[in-house]
């Protein structure tokens, strides 16, 4: 492996990270903008998000494990993956709304009590 190429790639990665990180770090330290509220994920939220990961992983595995089935063929195309992901996101947004109205919110907003909390 060419060592100069490795050094150039590493240097560029460090510079890109510094360029993206430093403005936000300096801005929050100097300007002291109002801090956003804390978000706490509830047990219902962990359950729904965990089930979401399992459903997405299982359904995308269909394209590898059973590509001859109708669903496996659908998920193995780019448009099929996109349509499936959009359907799942819409379903989970609906489920979050219904669970929130029934008294099981997925997350809770908690405002900060001070600048160092």
Secondary structure, DSSP 8 states (H G I E B T S, - for coil): --HHHHHHHHHHHHHHHHHHHHHHHHHHHHH------EEEE-HHHHHHHHHHHHHHHHHHHHHHH-TTSHHHHHHTSHHHHHHHHHHHHHHHHHHHHHHHHTT--SEEEE--SSTT-
